[in-house]
Amino acid sequence: KTYDYLQLCYYQIGEYKKAADAAYTNLLANPGHKIMEANLEFYLGLENVHRDQLADLEQPEFYGEYLSARKLYSAENFAATIPHMEAALAKYFKEEDTCRVECEKPFDMGWFPDFVSSVSNHFTFCLKCKLNCATHLHSASGVMDEDLLASMFDYLQFSYFKVGDYKKALSNAKTYIRIRGEDKIMQDNINYYSVLLEGESVTLREDALNYIEREENELALLDFIEGKFHSKPEEDDSVNK
C-alpha cells in the first residue's frame, strides 16, 4: 500500500515523475493491477515523464551498478566493466550483510513457549530470515534470477582475461564453478587460463569463498534443525522391535 499512497500524494503536489516511479514500483510487486496500470499510463502522458526513465524505488543499490557493468560489457568496454562489476559485487555483499543484521529482531510466536523453546524458535526464525536475504537480492529486477551472483563472476572472469589479468580471470572463473557446479565452458576457460599462467596456483576469491561457505554451513544447519526437531516421524508402537 505504501507506493499506492505515494503515487497519489506525488500526483497531488505535481511531482509527476515521482508519481510515475511509485506507480511503476507498485506494479513490479503487483503485476496486472488494472487501476495502477491505468494510473501509470496517465502519468506517462504528462510532461517530462518518460517510460525509459522509470525507476524501481525498491531496487537494491548494487543492481544499478550491475546494469551499468552489463551495458559496458555488451559494448566490449572490458576495462570499464571491471570497476562497475566489482562495485556491484561489493555492494551486493554489503546489502546482504545489512539485510542479515535486520533479521535479528523479535517475532510473534503465536504462543508462550518455555525459555529453551523460545530461544531455539527465535534462532531458527533468524536463520531462515538470513538465508532469505539472497533470494531478495536475486529478485532485484522484479523476477527471481538464481544465477545473478554467479553471473557477476562470469562477466569478471572474461573482462579480466580481455585486459590481460589472467590471475584474476582464473580466480573469478574458479569462483563461478564453486557457485554453479560443473560447467564445461567455464572449465575450458579455467584450463586455458592455467596454461597461460604456466600452472601457477590461483585460489578462489576470498570474499566469495567466505560468503559461499557461510551459506553452505547455514543451509546444512537449517536442514539439521528441521530434520531433528520438525520432521522426525513418530515411532509406531505396533512395530515389532
C-alpha positions as MATLAB code, in Angstrom:
seq = 'KTYDYLQLCYYQIGEYKKAADAAYTNLLANPGHKIMEANLEFYLGLENVHRDQLADLEQPEFYGEYLSARKLYSAENFAATIPHMEAALAKYFKEEDTCRVECEKPFDMGWFPDFVSSVSNHFTFCLKCKLNCATHLHSASGVMDEDLLASMFDYLQFSYFKVGDYKKALSNAKTYIRIRGEDKIMQDNINYYSVLLEGESVTLREDALNYIEREENELALLDFIEGKFHSKPEEDDSVNK';
ca = [
       0.000    0.000    0.000;
       2.941    2.359    0.568;
       3.513    3.112   -3.114;
      -0.220    3.257   -3.761;
      -0.445    6.173   -1.337;
       2.813    7.719   -2.538;
       1.814    7.839   -6.202;
      -1.391    9.699   -5.313;
       0.402   12.105   -2.970;
       3.107   12.888   -5.540;
       0.455   13.500   -8.181;
      -1.462   15.879   -5.913;
       1.634   18.045   -5.350;
       2.628   17.999   -9.004;
       5.594   15.615   -8.721;
       4.566   13.598  -11.761;
       7.864   11.761  -12.322;
       7.894   10.585   -8.714;
       4.237    9.587   -9.002;
       5.082    7.503  -12.068;
       8.044    5.873  -10.274;
       5.845    4.981   -7.309;
       3.174    3.504   -9.579;
       5.817    1.583  -11.530;
       7.327    0.190   -8.314;
       3.878   -0.876   -7.147;
       3.270   -2.687  -10.434;
       6.523   -4.622  -10.185;
       5.250   -6.130   -6.944;
       1.638   -6.382   -8.150;
       1.715   -7.136  -11.888;
      -1.636   -6.944  -13.631;
      -3.119   -4.406  -11.199;
      -5.558   -2.695  -13.583;
      -6.020    0.555  -11.658;
      -2.273    1.016  -11.156;
      -1.622    0.231  -14.817;
      -4.130    2.920  -15.777;
      -2.525    5.388  -13.349;
       0.927    4.730  -14.793;
      -0.292    5.236  -18.362;
      -1.884    8.502  -17.253;
       1.363    9.722  -15.681;
       3.299    8.766  -18.814;
       1.101   11.144  -20.755;
       2.155   14.058  -18.572;
       5.022   16.452  -19.186;
       8.598   15.221  -18.509;
       7.515   11.664  -17.714;
       9.115    9.024  -19.950;
       8.830    5.244  -19.866;
      12.569    4.676  -20.368;
      13.302    6.778  -17.267;
      11.020    4.952  -14.848;
      12.793    3.907  -11.668;
      12.154    0.979   -9.349;
      12.219    2.619   -5.933;
      12.821   -0.762   -4.264;
      15.794   -1.643   -6.462;
      18.870   -2.504   -4.360;
      21.802   -0.137   -4.860;
      24.077   -2.869   -6.216;
      21.736   -3.592   -9.100;
      22.241   -0.205  -10.737;
      25.998   -0.835  -10.798;
      25.364   -4.312  -12.152;
      23.242   -2.983  -15.031;
      25.873   -0.330  -15.825;
      28.567   -3.008  -15.910;
      26.495   -5.223  -18.208;
      25.930   -2.320  -20.579;
      29.672   -1.645  -20.753;
      30.360   -5.351  -21.212;
      27.917   -5.513  -24.136;
      29.784   -2.578  -25.680;
      33.019   -4.591  -25.219;
      34.462   -1.924  -22.957;
      36.010   -4.500  -20.638;
      38.362   -2.133  -18.819;
      35.381   -0.020  -17.727;
      33.251   -3.081  -16.977;
      35.581   -4.273  -14.232;
      35.272   -1.391  -11.707;
      31.491   -1.258  -12.106;
      31.066   -5.009  -11.668;
      33.478   -5.066   -8.715;
      31.462   -2.218   -7.165;
      28.238   -4.145   -7.789;
      29.696   -7.206   -6.085;
      30.927   -5.248   -3.066;
      27.533   -3.554   -2.705;
      25.779   -6.905   -3.056;
      27.744   -8.341   -0.120;
      27.192   -5.171    1.920;
      23.449   -5.088    1.244;
      23.096   -8.739    2.169;
      25.000   -8.126    5.409;
      22.616   -5.251    6.191;
      19.643   -7.484    5.478;
      21.060  -10.176    7.766;
      21.516   -7.711   10.622;
      17.883   -6.632   10.244;
      16.838  -10.263   10.740;
      17.971  -10.083   14.370;
      14.623   -8.961   15.741;
      11.798  -10.328   17.903;
       8.838  -12.043   16.332;
       5.410  -13.191   17.484;
       5.481  -16.953   18.025;
       1.739  -17.055   18.496;
       2.125  -18.799   21.853;
       4.208  -18.610   25.035;
       6.858  -21.354   24.983;
       9.370  -22.092   27.734;
      12.776  -20.419   27.646;
      14.611  -23.141   25.701;
      11.869  -23.393   23.067;
      11.706  -19.628   22.799;
      15.449  -19.329   22.157;
      15.509  -22.161   19.621;
      12.460  -20.809   17.773;
      13.983  -17.349   17.598;
      17.305  -18.749   16.366;
      15.549  -20.719   13.605;
      13.458  -17.695   12.633;
      16.580  -15.525   12.294;
      18.434  -18.236   10.369;
      15.635  -18.589    7.807;
      15.383  -14.822    7.503;
      19.131  -14.505    6.830;
      19.061  -17.216    4.181;
      16.183  -15.414    2.501;
      18.278  -12.249    2.051;
      19.978  -13.703   -1.024;
      16.580  -14.557   -2.522;
      15.506  -10.952   -2.045;
      18.639   -9.593   -3.753;
      18.377  -12.103   -6.579;
      14.912  -10.706   -7.277;
      16.232   -7.169   -7.746;
      14.880   -6.977  -11.311;
      11.394   -7.964  -10.146;
      11.967  -11.539  -11.350;
      13.901  -14.221   -9.487;
      17.320  -14.758  -11.108;
      19.133  -17.647   -9.411;
      22.270  -17.013  -11.462;
      22.615  -13.320  -10.609;
      25.567  -13.626   -8.233;
      27.310  -16.249  -10.353;
      26.901  -14.080  -13.439;
      28.986  -11.333  -11.832;
      31.977  -13.674  -11.654;
      31.306  -14.787  -15.225;
      31.428  -11.199  -16.502;
      34.515  -10.522  -14.404;
      36.491  -13.577  -15.491;
      36.139  -12.707  -19.159;
      36.727   -8.984  -18.619;
      39.923   -9.638  -16.679;
      41.039  -12.006  -19.433;
      40.449   -9.333  -22.079;
      42.594   -6.809  -20.190;
      45.362   -9.377  -19.682;
      44.946  -10.024  -15.943;
      44.956  -13.829  -16.130;
      45.290  -14.424  -12.370;
      42.069  -12.570  -11.623;
      40.410  -14.162  -14.646;
      41.250  -17.600  -13.246;
      40.221  -16.686   -9.703;
      36.817  -15.471  -10.867;
      36.328  -18.471  -13.149;
      37.050  -20.840  -10.254;
      34.636  -18.892   -8.076;
      31.927  -19.211  -10.710;
      32.415  -23.002  -10.801;
      32.278  -23.153   -6.982;
      28.868  -21.471   -7.029;
      27.312  -23.076  -10.087;
      28.926  -26.505  -10.121;
      30.362  -28.164  -13.197;
      30.205  -26.081  -16.362;
      32.109  -27.313  -19.427;
      32.671  -23.889  -20.993;
      33.929  -22.395  -17.739;
      36.108  -25.417  -17.064;
      37.657  -24.949  -20.509;
      38.331  -21.317  -19.560;
      39.976  -22.425  -16.325;
      42.194  -24.862  -18.187;
      43.169  -22.171  -20.710;
      43.967  -19.567  -18.042;
      46.050  -22.176  -16.172;
      48.101  -22.777  -19.305;
      48.651  -19.029  -19.735;
      49.846  -18.863  -16.126;
      52.040  -21.950  -16.577;
      50.297  -23.818  -13.773;
      50.711  -21.060  -11.188;
      48.468  -21.684   -8.173;
      45.438  -19.373   -8.063;
      42.661  -19.648   -5.472;
      39.022  -18.576   -5.372;
      38.205  -15.018   -4.379;
      38.361  -14.746   -0.598;
      35.266  -12.520   -0.333;
      33.215  -15.005   -2.338;
      34.607  -18.064   -0.561;
      33.640  -16.663    2.850;
      30.146  -15.938    1.522;
      29.732  -19.394   -0.067;
      30.991  -21.340    2.960;
      28.761  -19.363    5.321;
      25.699  -20.086    3.178;
      26.541  -23.780    2.874;
      27.053  -24.088    6.631;
      23.802  -22.299    7.408;
      21.818  -24.418    4.935;
      23.266  -27.569    6.493;
      22.376  -26.273    9.968;
      18.812  -25.474    8.892;
      18.418  -28.936    7.342;
      19.611  -30.466   10.628;
      17.240  -28.364   12.708;
      14.213  -29.123   10.554;
      15.078  -32.812   10.311;
      15.827  -33.197   14.003;
      13.118  -31.081   15.556;
      10.332  -30.665   12.987;
      10.249  -33.608   10.616;
      11.123  -36.613   12.782;
       8.381  -39.233   12.259;
       6.686  -40.591   15.349;
       7.590  -44.155   16.182;
       4.846  -46.737   15.657;
       4.413  -48.769   18.823;
       2.805  -51.579   16.811;
       6.085  -52.370   15.060;
       7.974  -55.345   16.482;
      11.361  -54.330   17.874;
];
